């Protein structure tokens, strides 16, 4: 609980204290998993429980993520909750003196939904209700702060990891109490310290895309409260934090979707044979983001694996598309029996390491080379001697005499 305030969905600093949020009348389907659960009772609070309890009725809006909140503990996930004061953009004179507003931001860990809810107090100080000593808002007879959720904005995709060239669907949904009207939707991108508008929609006109191909379904927006933004053909420049801001006739709040663009590396292993050495080059191309690990393993004929630590690396190269490339090279030492060299690449876009390997044959030793030369020379001399004898015998045959009886 923060004593600071929000205007729309923008937080301000303030003193924090512990609080308990109770969602009442939450629409959770009973599939048998609710057996044994009981409704919240104020009298069951322990002495060490938070001093402030907010009871928030959600019967005025739809909350499709209520089930995820209920079963978060069973799934080993954590639920974080922050409640702050909320100040209206346009004050209603009839209610400004008798009501207060709070905004609640709830986040389920492990890729769970993120929900922002605007709550309006229900107590009436003019009818003699006690006031909370710190918040100065009416309390129920049980000492809780009764509220009703009148507006909620949620995302089921708080963080996305998508491949370069794919299509992104950034989910953003909302629900509002009867009597409220939708006035505008904005999607903005922030990255590297700068931000810009990606898509906007107002009731006065059609949606306008500032990023080529960005779309939002107006029918789903108006009928189902679905402001999901679609981005086709992702590029490196699409990476960043996307802010979905929903504005109604009374409230404004937002959700943030983190979009991470990835490109899987490609590998090519080449062997360059020189006079007295073998050079291996492992080329890793077309990957994003920057961090990549390249390691070498040498496997001898008997199956022994030996890490290679004397590899060198080229300078980093970046393409026009924003992807990176790098090369690693080393001088192979296959030994007398030969060896297999493997290049291992690990990158965030890969589930398993990418590998490429090649067999490097043993190099001939100096002694073996000398023996080979001597052996070849001996064969050559023997061949010459044999040819010489053949010629000599051939010359004697014409001078032979024959004796007649």
Residue pairs with C-beta under 8 A, 6 or more apart in sequence:
1 16
1 17
1 18
1 19
1 50
1 52
1 82
1 83
1 84
2 11
2 13
2 14
2 15
2 16
2 82
2 83
2 84
2 85
3 14
3 15
3 16
3 17
3 85
3 134
3 135
4 11
4 12
4 13
4 14
4 15
4 84
4 85
5 12
5 14
5 84
5 85
5 86
5 87
6 12
6 84
6 85
6 86
6 87
6 103
7 86
7 87
7 89
8 89
8 245
8 247
8 251
8 252
8 253
8 254
9 103
9 116
9 153
9 245
9 252
9 253
9 254
11 84
12 84
14 84
14 85
17 50
17 51
17 52
17 134
18 50
18 51
18 52
19 50
19 51
19 52
19 53
19 54
19 83
20 45
20 49
20 50
20 52
20 53
20 54
21 54
21 56
21 81
21 83
21 104
21 106
22 40
22 53
22 54
22 55
22 56
22 144
23 56
23 58
23 63
23 66
23 69
23 149
24 40
24 55
24 56
24 57
24 58
24 59
25 57
25 58
25 59
26 58
26 63
26 66
26 69
26 70
27 58
27 62
27 63
27 64
27 66
28 34
28 66
28 67
28 70
29 67
33 71
34 70
40 55
42 53
42 142
42 143
42 144
43 142
45 53
52 132
52 134
52 135
52 145
53 143
53 144
53 145
54 83
54 102
54 104
54 119
54 144
54 145
54 147
55 140
55 144
55 145
55 146
55 147
56 104
56 117
56 119
56 147
56 148
56 149
57 122
57 146
57 147
57 148
57 149
58 66
58 117
58 149
58 152
59 148
60 148
60 149
60 150
60 177
60 178
61 117
61 149
61 150
61 151
61 152
61 175
61 176
61 177
62 152
62 175
62 225
63 115
63 149
63 152
63 175
64 154
64 173
65 108
65 113
65 115
65 154
65 156
68 108
68 112
68 113
69 79
69 106
69 108
69 115
72 78
72 79
72 108
72 109
72 112
73 79
75 110
76 110
77 108
77 109
77 110
77 112
78 108
78 109
79 106
79 107
79 108
79 109
80 106
80 107
80 109
81 104
81 105
81 106
81 107
82 104
82 105
83 102
83 103
83 104
83 105
84 102
84 103
84 105
85 100
85 101
85 102
85 103
86 101
86 102
86 103
86 118
86 119
87 101
88 96
88 101
88 250
88 251
89 247
89 250
89 251
89 252
90 249
90 250
92 250
98 124
98 125
98 126
99 120
99 121
100 120
100 121
100 135
100 136
100 137
101 118
101 119
101 120
101 121
102 118
102 119
102 121
102 147
103 116
103 117
103 118
103 119
103 253
104 115
104 116
104 117
104 119
105 114
105 115
105 116
106 114
106 115
106 116
106 117
107 114
107 115
107 158
108 114
111 158
111 159
112 158
113 154
113 155
113 156
113 158
114 154
114 155
114 158
114 255
114 256
115 152
115 153
115 154
116 152
116 153
116 154
116 253
116 254
116 255
117 149
117 151
117 152
118 149
118 150
118 151
118 152
118 251
118 253
119 147
119 148
119 149
119 150
120 147
120 148
120 150
121 137
121 138
121 145
121 146
121 147
122 138
122 146
122 147
122 148
123 129
123 137
123 138
123 139
123 140
123 145
123 146
124 138
125 131
125 138
129 138
129 139
129 140
130 138
130 139
130 143
131 137
131 138
131 139
132 138
132 139
132 145
135 145
137 145
138 145
138 146
139 145
140 146
148 177
149 177
150 176
150 177
150 180
150 250
150 251
151 174
151 175
151 176
151 177
151 180
151 248
151 250
151 251
151 253
152 174
152 175
152 176
153 172
153 173
153 174
153 244
153 246
153 253
153 254
153 255
154 172
154 173
154 174
154 255
155 170
155 171
155 172
155 173
155 244
155 255
155 256
155 257
156 171
156 173
157 169
157 170
157 171
157 257
158 255
158 256
158 257
158 258
159 257
159 258
159 260
160 168
160 170
160 257
160 258
160 259
160 260
161 260
161 262
161 348
162 168
162 234
162 259
162 260
162 261
162 262
163 234
163 261
163 262
163 263
163 264
163 349
164 234
164 235
164 236
164 261
164 262
164 263
164 288
164 321
164 323
165 233
165 234
166 234
167 230
167 231
167 232
167 233
167 234
168 229
168 230
168 231
168 234
168 238
168 259
169 228
169 229
169 230
170 187
170 228
170 229
170 230
170 231
170 242
170 244
170 257
170 259
171 228
171 257
172 187
172 226
172 227
172 228
172 229
172 244
172 246
172 255
172 257
173 224
173 225
173 226
173 227
173 228
174 182
174 225
174 227
174 246
175 225
176 182
176 225
176 248
176 251
180 248
180 249
180 250
180 251
181 203
181 248
181 249
182 203
182 221
182 222
182 246
182 247
182 248
183 202
183 203
183 247
183 248
183 249
184 200
184 201
184 202
184 203
184 246
184 247
185 199
185 200
185 201
185 202
185 207
185 216
185 221
185 227
185 244
185 245
185 246
185 247
186 197
186 199
186 200
186 201
186 243
186 244
186 245
186 247
187 197
187 198
187 199
187 200
187 214
187 216
187 227
187 229
187 242
187 243
187 244
187 245
188 195
188 196
188 197
188 198
188 242
188 243
188 245
189 195
189 196
189 198
189 211
189 238
189 240
189 241
189 242
189 243
190 240
190 241
190 242
190 243
191 239
191 240
191 241
192 240
196 210
197 210
198 209
198 210
198 211
198 214
198 229
198 242
199 207
199 208
199 209
199 210
199 211
199 214
199 215
199 216
199 229
200 207
200 208
200 210
201 207
201 208
201 216
201 218
201 221
201 227
206 218
207 215
207 216
207 218
209 215
211 231
211 238
213 231
213 232
213 233
214 229
214 230
214 231
215 229
215 230
216 227
216 228
216 229
216 230
217 226
217 228
220 226
220 228
221 227
227 244
227 246
229 242
229 244
231 238
234 261
235 261
235 321
235 322
236 261
236 263
236 288
236 321
236 322
236 323
237 322
238 259
238 261
239 259
239 260
239 261
240 258
240 259
241 256
241 257
241 258
241 259
242 256
242 257
242 258
242 259
243 254
243 255
243 256
244 254
244 255
244 256
244 257
245 252
245 253
245 254
246 252
246 253
246 254
260 289
261 288
262 288
262 289
262 348
262 349
263 286
263 287
263 288
263 323
263 349
264 286
264 287
264 347
264 349
264 350
264 354
265 284
265 285
265 286
265 287
265 292
265 345
265 347
265 349
265 350
265 354
266 284
266 285
266 286
266 287
267 282
267 283
267 284
267 285
267 343
267 345
267 354
267 355
267 356
268 282
268 283
268 285
268 356
269 280
269 281
269 282
269 283
269 341
269 343
269 356
269 357
269 358
270 280
270 281
270 283
271 278
271 279
271 280
271 281
271 332
271 358
271 360
272 278
272 279
272 280
272 281
276 363
277 331
277 332
277 363
278 331
278 332
278 334
278 360
278 363
279 329
279 330
279 331
279 332
280 296
280 329
280 330
280 331
280 332
280 341
280 343
280 358
280 360
281 327
281 328
281 329
282 294
282 296
282 327
282 328
282 329
282 343
282 345
282 356
283 325
283 327
284 292
284 294
284 325
284 326
284 327
284 328
284 345
285 323
285 325
286 319
286 323
286 324
286 325
287 323
287 324
287 325
287 347
287 349
288 322
288 323
288 324
288 349
289 348
290 316
290 324
291 347
291 348
292 324
292 326
292 345
292 346
292 347
293 344
293 345
293 346
293 347
294 311
294 313
294 326
294 328
294 343
294 344
294 345
295 307
295 308
295 343
295 344
295 346
296 307
296 308
296 311
296 328
296 330
296 341
296 342
296 343
296 344
297 305
297 306
297 307
297 308
297 341
297 342
297 344
298 305
298 306
298 307
298 308
298 333
298 339
298 340
298 341
298 342
299 305
299 306
299 339
299 340
299 341
299 342
300 306
300 335
300 337
300 339
301 337
301 338
301 339
308 330
308 341
310 330
310 331
311 328
311 329
311 330
312 328
312 329
312 330
313 326
313 327
313 328
314 326
314 327
314 328
314 329
315 326
316 324
316 325
316 326
317 324
317 325
317 326
318 324
318 325
319 325
328 343
330 341
332 339
332 341
332 360
333 339
334 360
334 361
334 362
334 363
335 362
336 362
336 365
337 362
338 359
338 360
338 361
338 362
339 359
339 360
340 357
340 358
340 359
340 360
341 357
341 358
341 360
342 355
342 356
342 357
343 355
343 356
343 357
344 353
344 354
344 355
345 353
345 354
345 355
346 353
346 354
347 354
364 372
